[in-house]
């Protein structure tokens, strides 16, 4: 499910378009990668707890707003190539595999 409050840019990756949300920030670059069958929206609950960092979230191949890979490669070997196309990140830290937490209002 896509949250209409967020607008994702796309960048051309080696296997198709990759959806990206750059949340900005003046600190070190951090690339946020969701877990299997999830989307970049999983990071919304975590983002407020990571002040002082430039947070960039992306949808992995075939997830969320990213294209299904033209070459059919969903494997982890292709993901670094996609991440390399992300907004000129400078030596980013990478946080991956968040499992969605359910929070009651």
Phi and psi in radians as a Rosetta constraint file:
Dihedral C 1 N 2 CA 2 C 2 CIRCULARHARMONIC -1.772 0.35
Dihedral N 2 CA 2 C 2 N 3 CIRCULARHARMONIC 2.316 0.35
Dihedral C 2 N 3 CA 3 C 3 CIRCULARHARMONIC -1.463 0.35
Dihedral N 3 CA 3 C 3 N 4 CIRCULARHARMONIC 2.043 0.35
Dihedral C 3 N 4 CA 4 C 4 CIRCULARHARMONIC -1.185 0.35
Dihedral N 4 CA 4 C 4 N 5 CIRCULARHARMONIC -0.217 0.35
Dihedral C 4 N 5 CA 5 C 5 CIRCULARHARMONIC -1.282 0.35
Dihedral N 5 CA 5 C 5 N 6 CIRCULARHARMONIC -0.338 0.35
Dihedral C 5 N 6 CA 6 C 6 CIRCULARHARMONIC -1.803 0.35
Dihedral N 6 CA 6 C 6 N 7 CIRCULARHARMONIC 2.436 0.35
Dihedral C 6 N 7 CA 7 C 7 CIRCULARHARMONIC -2.018 0.35
Dihedral N 7 CA 7 C 7 N 8 CIRCULARHARMONIC 2.136 0.35
Dihedral C 7 N 8 CA 8 C 8 CIRCULARHARMONIC -1.728 0.35
Dihedral N 8 CA 8 C 8 N 9 CIRCULARHARMONIC 2.345 0.35
Dihedral C 8 N 9 CA 9 C 9 CIRCULARHARMONIC -1.415 0.35
Dihedral N 9 CA 9 C 9 N 10 CIRCULARHARMONIC 2.893 0.35
Dihedral C 9 N 10 CA 10 C 10 CIRCULARHARMONIC -2.201 0.35
Dihedral N 10 CA 10 C 10 N 11 CIRCULARHARMONIC 2.587 0.35
Dihedral C 10 N 11 CA 11 C 11 CIRCULARHARMONIC -2.168 0.35
Dihedral N 11 CA 11 C 11 N 12 CIRCULARHARMONIC 2.649 0.35
Dihedral C 11 N 12 CA 12 C 12 CIRCULARHARMONIC -1.413 0.35
Dihedral N 12 CA 12 C 12 N 13 CIRCULARHARMONIC 2.064 0.35
Dihedral C 12 N 13 CA 13 C 13 CIRCULARHARMONIC -1.737 0.35
Dihedral N 13 CA 13 C 13 N 14 CIRCULARHARMONIC 3.105 0.35
Dihedral C 13 N 14 CA 14 C 14 CIRCULARHARMONIC -1.165 0.35
Dihedral N 14 CA 14 C 14 N 15 CIRCULARHARMONIC -0.346 0.35
Dihedral C 14 N 15 CA 15 C 15 CIRCULARHARMONIC -2.098 0.35
Dihedral N 15 CA 15 C 15 N 16 CIRCULARHARMONIC 0.203 0.35
Dihedral C 15 N 16 CA 16 C 16 CIRCULARHARMONIC 2.425 0.35
Dihedral N 16 CA 16 C 16 N 17 CIRCULARHARMONIC -3.074 0.35
Dihedral C 16 N 17 CA 17 C 17 CIRCULARHARMONIC -1.295 0.35
Dihedral N 17 CA 17 C 17 N 18 CIRCULARHARMONIC 2.477 0.35
Dihedral C 17 N 18 CA 18 C 18 CIRCULARHARMONIC -2.074 0.35
Dihedral N 18 CA 18 C 18 N 19 CIRCULARHARMONIC 2.242 0.35
Dihedral C 18 N 19 CA 19 C 19 CIRCULARHARMONIC -1.409 0.35
Dihedral N 19 CA 19 C 19 N 20 CIRCULARHARMONIC 2.367 0.35
Dihedral C 19 N 20 CA 20 C 20 CIRCULARHARMONIC -2.423 0.35
Dihedral N 20 CA 20 C 20 N 21 CIRCULARHARMONIC 2.437 0.35
Dihedral C 20 N 21 CA 21 C 21 CIRCULARHARMONIC -2.143 0.35
Dihedral N 21 CA 21 C 21 N 22 CIRCULARHARMONIC 2.066 0.35
Dihedral C 21 N 22 CA 22 C 22 CIRCULARHARMONIC -1.720 0.35
Dihedral N 22 CA 22 C 22 N 23 CIRCULARHARMONIC 1.937 0.35
Dihedral C 22 N 23 CA 23 C 23 CIRCULARHARMONIC -1.473 0.35
Dihedral N 23 CA 23 C 23 N 24 CIRCULARHARMONIC -0.024 0.35
Dihedral C 23 N 24 CA 24 C 24 CIRCULARHARMONIC 1.312 0.35
Dihedral N 24 CA 24 C 24 N 25 CIRCULARHARMONIC -2.893 0.35
Dihedral C 24 N 25 CA 25 C 25 CIRCULARHARMONIC 2.055 0.35
Dihedral N 25 CA 25 C 25 N 26 CIRCULARHARMONIC 2.664 0.35
Dihedral C 25 N 26 CA 26 C 26 CIRCULARHARMONIC -1.736 0.35
Dihedral N 26 CA 26 C 26 N 27 CIRCULARHARMONIC -0.101 0.35
Dihedral C 26 N 27 CA 27 C 27 CIRCULARHARMONIC -1.532 0.35
Dihedral N 27 CA 27 C 27 N 28 CIRCULARHARMONIC -2.874 0.35
Dihedral C 27 N 28 CA 28 C 28 CIRCULARHARMONIC -1.045 0.35
Dihedral N 28 CA 28 C 28 N 29 CIRCULARHARMONIC 2.599 0.35
Dihedral C 28 N 29 CA 29 C 29 CIRCULARHARMONIC -1.275 0.35
Dihedral N 29 CA 29 C 29 N 30 CIRCULARHARMONIC 2.380 0.35
Dihedral C 29 N 30 CA 30 C 30 CIRCULARHARMONIC -2.337 0.35
Dihedral N 30 CA 30 C 30 N 31 CIRCULARHARMONIC 2.158 0.35
Dihedral C 30 N 31 CA 31 C 31 CIRCULARHARMONIC -1.663 0.35
Dihedral N 31 CA 31 C 31 N 32 CIRCULARHARMONIC 2.170 0.35
Dihedral C 31 N 32 CA 32 C 32 CIRCULARHARMONIC -1.785 0.35
Dihedral N 32 CA 32 C 32 N 33 CIRCULARHARMONIC 2.099 0.35
Dihedral C 32 N 33 CA 33 C 33 CIRCULARHARMONIC -2.034 0.35
Dihedral N 33 CA 33 C 33 N 34 CIRCULARHARMONIC 2.202 0.35
Dihedral C 33 N 34 CA 34 C 34 CIRCULARHARMONIC -1.331 0.35
Dihedral N 34 CA 34 C 34 N 35 CIRCULARHARMONIC 2.975 0.35
Dihedral C 34 N 35 CA 35 C 35 CIRCULARHARMONIC -1.451 0.35
Dihedral N 35 CA 35 C 35 N 36 CIRCULARHARMONIC 3.078 0.35
Dihedral C 35 N 36 CA 36 C 36 CIRCULARHARMONIC -1.019 0.35
Dihedral N 36 CA 36 C 36 N 37 CIRCULARHARMONIC 2.457 0.35
Dihedral C 36 N 37 CA 37 C 37 CIRCULARHARMONIC 1.115 0.35
Dihedral N 37 CA 37 C 37 N 38 CIRCULARHARMONIC 0.280 0.35
Dihedral C 37 N 38 CA 38 C 38 CIRCULARHARMONIC -1.958 0.35
Dihedral N 38 CA 38 C 38 N 39 CIRCULARHARMONIC -2.951 0.35
Dihedral C 38 N 39 CA 39 C 39 CIRCULARHARMONIC -2.453 0.35
Dihedral N 39 CA 39 C 39 N 40 CIRCULARHARMONIC 3.057 0.35
Dihedral C 39 N 40 CA 40 C 40 CIRCULARHARMONIC -1.105 0.35
Dihedral N 40 CA 40 C 40 N 41 CIRCULARHARMONIC -0.301 0.35
Dihedral C 40 N 41 CA 41 C 41 CIRCULARHARMONIC -1.140 0.35
Dihedral N 41 CA 41 C 41 N 42 CIRCULARHARMONIC -0.332 0.35
Dihedral C 41 N 42 CA 42 C 42 CIRCULARHARMONIC -1.042 0.35
Dihedral N 42 CA 42 C 42 N 43 CIRCULARHARMONIC -0.389 0.35
Dihedral C 42 N 43 CA 43 C 43 CIRCULARHARMONIC -1.479 0.35
Dihedral N 43 CA 43 C 43 N 44 CIRCULARHARMONIC -0.123 0.35
Dihedral C 43 N 44 CA 44 C 44 CIRCULARHARMONIC -1.061 0.35
Dihedral N 44 CA 44 C 44 N 45 CIRCULARHARMONIC -0.646 0.35
Dihedral C 44 N 45 CA 45 C 45 CIRCULARHARMONIC -1.286 0.35
Dihedral N 45 CA 45 C 45 N 46 CIRCULARHARMONIC -0.407 0.35
Dihedral C 45 N 46 CA 46 C 46 CIRCULARHARMONIC -1.567 0.35
Dihedral N 46 CA 46 C 46 N 47 CIRCULARHARMONIC -0.620 0.35
Dihedral C 46 N 47 CA 47 C 47 CIRCULARHARMONIC -0.825 0.35
Dihedral N 47 CA 47 C 47 N 48 CIRCULARHARMONIC -0.809 0.35
Dihedral C 47 N 48 CA 48 C 48 CIRCULARHARMONIC -1.079 0.35
Dihedral N 48 CA 48 C 48 N 49 CIRCULARHARMONIC -0.311 0.35
Dihedral C 48 N 49 CA 49 C 49 CIRCULARHARMONIC -1.628 0.35
Dihedral N 49 CA 49 C 49 N 50 CIRCULARHARMONIC 0.121 0.35
Dihedral C 49 N 50 CA 50 C 50 CIRCULARHARMONIC -2.166 0.35
Dihedral N 50 CA 50 C 50 N 51 CIRCULARHARMONIC 1.014 0.35
Dihedral C 50 N 51 CA 51 C 51 CIRCULARHARMONIC -1.209 0.35
Dihedral N 51 CA 51 C 51 N 52 CIRCULARHARMONIC 2.719 0.35
Dihedral C 51 N 52 CA 52 C 52 CIRCULARHARMONIC 1.411 0.35
Dihedral N 52 CA 52 C 52 N 53 CIRCULARHARMONIC 0.172 0.35
Dihedral C 52 N 53 CA 53 C 53 CIRCULARHARMONIC -2.110 0.35
Dihedral N 53 CA 53 C 53 N 54 CIRCULARHARMONIC 2.628 0.35
Dihedral C 53 N 54 CA 54 C 54 CIRCULARHARMONIC -1.537 0.35
Dihedral N 54 CA 54 C 54 N 55 CIRCULARHARMONIC 1.891 0.35
Dihedral C 54 N 55 CA 55 C 55 CIRCULARHARMONIC -1.735 0.35
Dihedral N 55 CA 55 C 55 N 56 CIRCULARHARMONIC 2.227 0.35
Dihedral C 55 N 56 CA 56 C 56 CIRCULARHARMONIC -2.225 0.35
Dihedral N 56 CA 56 C 56 N 57 CIRCULARHARMONIC 2.101 0.35
Dihedral C 56 N 57 CA 57 C 57 CIRCULARHARMONIC -1.887 0.35
Dihedral N 57 CA 57 C 57 N 58 CIRCULARHARMONIC 2.538 0.35
Dihedral C 57 N 58 CA 58 C 58 CIRCULARHARMONIC -2.353 0.35
Dihedral N 58 CA 58 C 58 N 59 CIRCULARHARMONIC 2.626 0.35
Dihedral C 58 N 59 CA 59 C 59 CIRCULARHARMONIC -1.528 0.35
Dihedral N 59 CA 59 C 59 N 60 CIRCULARHARMONIC 2.227 0.35
Dihedral C 59 N 60 CA 60 C 60 CIRCULARHARMONIC -1.125 0.35
Dihedral N 60 CA 60 C 60 N 61 CIRCULARHARMONIC 2.890 0.35
Dihedral C 60 N 61 CA 61 C 61 CIRCULARHARMONIC -0.866 0.35
Dihedral N 61 CA 61 C 61 N 62 CIRCULARHARMONIC 2.253 0.35
Dihedral C 61 N 62 CA 62 C 62 CIRCULARHARMONIC 1.286 0.35
Dihedral N 62 CA 62 C 62 N 63 CIRCULARHARMONIC 0.193 0.35
Dihedral C 62 N 63 CA 63 C 63 CIRCULARHARMONIC -2.050 0.35
Dihedral N 63 CA 63 C 63 N 64 CIRCULARHARMONIC 2.631 0.35
Dihedral C 63 N 64 CA 64 C 64 CIRCULARHARMONIC 0.907 0.35
Dihedral N 64 CA 64 C 64 N 65 CIRCULARHARMONIC -2.167 0.35
Dihedral C 64 N 65 CA 65 C 65 CIRCULARHARMONIC -1.666 0.35
Dihedral N 65 CA 65 C 65 N 66 CIRCULARHARMONIC 0.082 0.35
Dihedral C 65 N 66 CA 66 C 66 CIRCULARHARMONIC -1.416 0.35
Dihedral N 66 CA 66 C 66 N 67 CIRCULARHARMONIC 2.608 0.35
Dihedral C 66 N 67 CA 67 C 67 CIRCULARHARMONIC -1.171 0.35
Dihedral N 67 CA 67 C 67 N 68 CIRCULARHARMONIC 2.662 0.35
Dihedral C 67 N 68 CA 68 C 68 CIRCULARHARMONIC -1.148 0.35
Dihedral N 68 CA 68 C 68 N 69 CIRCULARHARMONIC 2.328 0.35
Dihedral C 68 N 69 CA 69 C 69 CIRCULARHARMONIC -1.116 0.35
Dihedral N 69 CA 69 C 69 N 70 CIRCULARHARMONIC 2.281 0.35
Dihedral C 69 N 70 CA 70 C 70 CIRCULARHARMONIC -1.055 0.35
Dihedral N 70 CA 70 C 70 N 71 CIRCULARHARMONIC -0.546 0.35
Dihedral C 70 N 71 CA 71 C 71 CIRCULARHARMONIC -1.606 0.35
Dihedral N 71 CA 71 C 71 N 72 CIRCULARHARMONIC 0.039 0.35
Dihedral C 71 N 72 CA 72 C 72 CIRCULARHARMONIC 1.286 0.35
Dihedral N 72 CA 72 C 72 N 73 CIRCULARHARMONIC 0.116 0.35
Dihedral C 72 N 73 CA 73 C 73 CIRCULARHARMONIC -1.556 0.35
Dihedral N 73 CA 73 C 73 N 74 CIRCULARHARMONIC 1.860 0.35
Dihedral C 73 N 74 CA 74 C 74 CIRCULARHARMONIC -1.752 0.35
Dihedral N 74 CA 74 C 74 N 75 CIRCULARHARMONIC 0.017 0.35
Dihedral C 74 N 75 CA 75 C 75 CIRCULARHARMONIC -1.207 0.35
Dihedral N 75 CA 75 C 75 N 76 CIRCULARHARMONIC 2.838 0.35
Dihedral C 75 N 76 CA 76 C 76 CIRCULARHARMONIC -1.194 0.35
Dihedral N 76 CA 76 C 76 N 77 CIRCULARHARMONIC -0.343 0.35
Dihedral C 76 N 77 CA 77 C 77 CIRCULARHARMONIC -1.130 0.35
Dihedral N 77 CA 77 C 77 N 78 CIRCULARHARMONIC -0.556 0.35
Dihedral C 77 N 78 CA 78 C 78 CIRCULARHARMONIC -1.458 0.35
Dihedral N 78 CA 78 C 78 N 79 CIRCULARHARMONIC -0.324 0.35
Dihedral C 78 N 79 CA 79 C 79 CIRCULARHARMONIC -1.107 0.35
Dihedral N 79 CA 79 C 79 N 80 CIRCULARHARMONIC -0.721 0.35
Dihedral C 79 N 80 CA 80 C 80 CIRCULARHARMONIC -1.056 0.35
Dihedral N 80 CA 80 C 80 N 81 CIRCULARHARMONIC -0.587 0.35
Dihedral C 80 N 81 CA 81 C 81 CIRCULARHARMONIC -1.118 0.35
Dihedral N 81 CA 81 C 81 N 82 CIRCULARHARMONIC -0.711 0.35
Dihedral C 81 N 82 CA 82 C 82 CIRCULARHARMONIC -1.130 0.35
Dihedral N 82 CA 82 C 82 N 83 CIRCULARHARMONIC -0.796 0.35
Dihedral C 82 N 83 CA 83 C 83 CIRCULARHARMONIC -1.085 0.35
Dihedral N 83 CA 83 C 83 N 84 CIRCULARHARMONIC -0.509 0.35
Dihedral C 83 N 84 CA 84 C 84 CIRCULARHARMONIC -1.137 0.35
Dihedral N 84 CA 84 C 84 N 85 CIRCULARHARMONIC -0.293 0.35
Dihedral C 84 N 85 CA 85 C 85 CIRCULARHARMONIC -1.590 0.35
Dihedral N 85 CA 85 C 85 N 86 CIRCULARHARMONIC 0.045 0.35
Dihedral C 85 N 86 CA 86 C 86 CIRCULARHARMONIC -1.400 0.35
Dihedral N 86 CA 86 C 86 N 87 CIRCULARHARMONIC 1.775 0.35
Dihedral C 86 N 87 CA 87 C 87 CIRCULARHARMONIC 0.720 0.35
Dihedral N 87 CA 87 C 87 N 88 CIRCULARHARMONIC 0.602 0.35
Dihedral C 87 N 88 CA 88 C 88 CIRCULARHARMONIC 0.960 0.35
Dihedral N 88 CA 88 C 88 N 89 CIRCULARHARMONIC 0.859 0.35
Dihedral C 88 N 89 CA 89 C 89 CIRCULARHARMONIC -1.198 0.35
Dihedral N 89 CA 89 C 89 N 90 CIRCULARHARMONIC 2.426 0.35
Dihedral C 89 N 90 CA 90 C 90 CIRCULARHARMONIC -1.790 0.35
Dihedral N 90 CA 90 C 90 N 91 CIRCULARHARMONIC 1.881 0.35
Dihedral C 90 N 91 CA 91 C 91 CIRCULARHARMONIC 0.771 0.35
Dihedral N 91 CA 91 C 91 N 92 CIRCULARHARMONIC 1.042 0.35
Dihedral C 91 N 92 CA 92 C 92 CIRCULARHARMONIC -1.236 0.35
Dihedral N 92 CA 92 C 92 N 93 CIRCULARHARMONIC 2.564 0.35
Dihedral C 92 N 93 CA 93 C 93 CIRCULARHARMONIC -1.340 0.35
Dihedral N 93 CA 93 C 93 N 94 CIRCULARHARMONIC 2.671 0.35
Dihedral C 93 N 94 CA 94 C 94 CIRCULARHARMONIC -2.182 0.35
Dihedral N 94 CA 94 C 94 N 95 CIRCULARHARMONIC 2.277 0.35
Dihedral C 94 N 95 CA 95 C 95 CIRCULARHARMONIC -2.077 0.35
Dihedral N 95 CA 95 C 95 N 96 CIRCULARHARMONIC 2.183 0.35
Dihedral C 95 N 96 CA 96 C 96 CIRCULARHARMONIC -2.373 0.35
Dihedral N 96 CA 96 C 96 N 97 CIRCULARHARMONIC 2.720 0.35
Dihedral C 96 N 97 CA 97 C 97 CIRCULARHARMONIC 1.397 0.35
Dihedral N 97 CA 97 C 97 N 98 CIRCULARHARMONIC 0.496 0.35
Dihedral C 97 N 98 CA 98 C 98 CIRCULARHARMONIC -1.094 0.35
Dihedral N 98 CA 98 C 98 N 99 CIRCULARHARMONIC 2.322 0.35
Dihedral C 98 N 99 CA 99 C 99 CIRCULARHARMONIC -1.684 0.35
Dihedral N 99 CA 99 C 99 N 100 CIRCULARHARMONIC 2.269 0.35
Dihedral C 99 N 100 CA 100 C 100 CIRCULARHARMONIC -1.041 0.35
Dihedral N 100 CA 100 C 100 N 101 CIRCULARHARMONIC 2.305 0.35
Dihedral C 100 N 101 CA 101 C 101 CIRCULARHARMONIC -1.797 0.35
Dihedral N 101 CA 101 C 101 N 102 CIRCULARHARMONIC 2.423 0.35
Dihedral C 101 N 102 CA 102 C 102 CIRCULARHARMONIC -1.707 0.35
Dihedral N 102 CA 102 C 102 N 103 CIRCULARHARMONIC 2.160 0.35
Dihedral C 102 N 103 CA 103 C 103 CIRCULARHARMONIC -2.045 0.35
Dihedral N 103 CA 103 C 103 N 104 CIRCULARHARMONIC 2.234 0.35
Dihedral C 103 N 104 CA 104 C 104 CIRCULARHARMONIC -1.484 0.35
Dihedral N 104 CA 104 C 104 N 105 CIRCULARHARMONIC 2.521 0.35
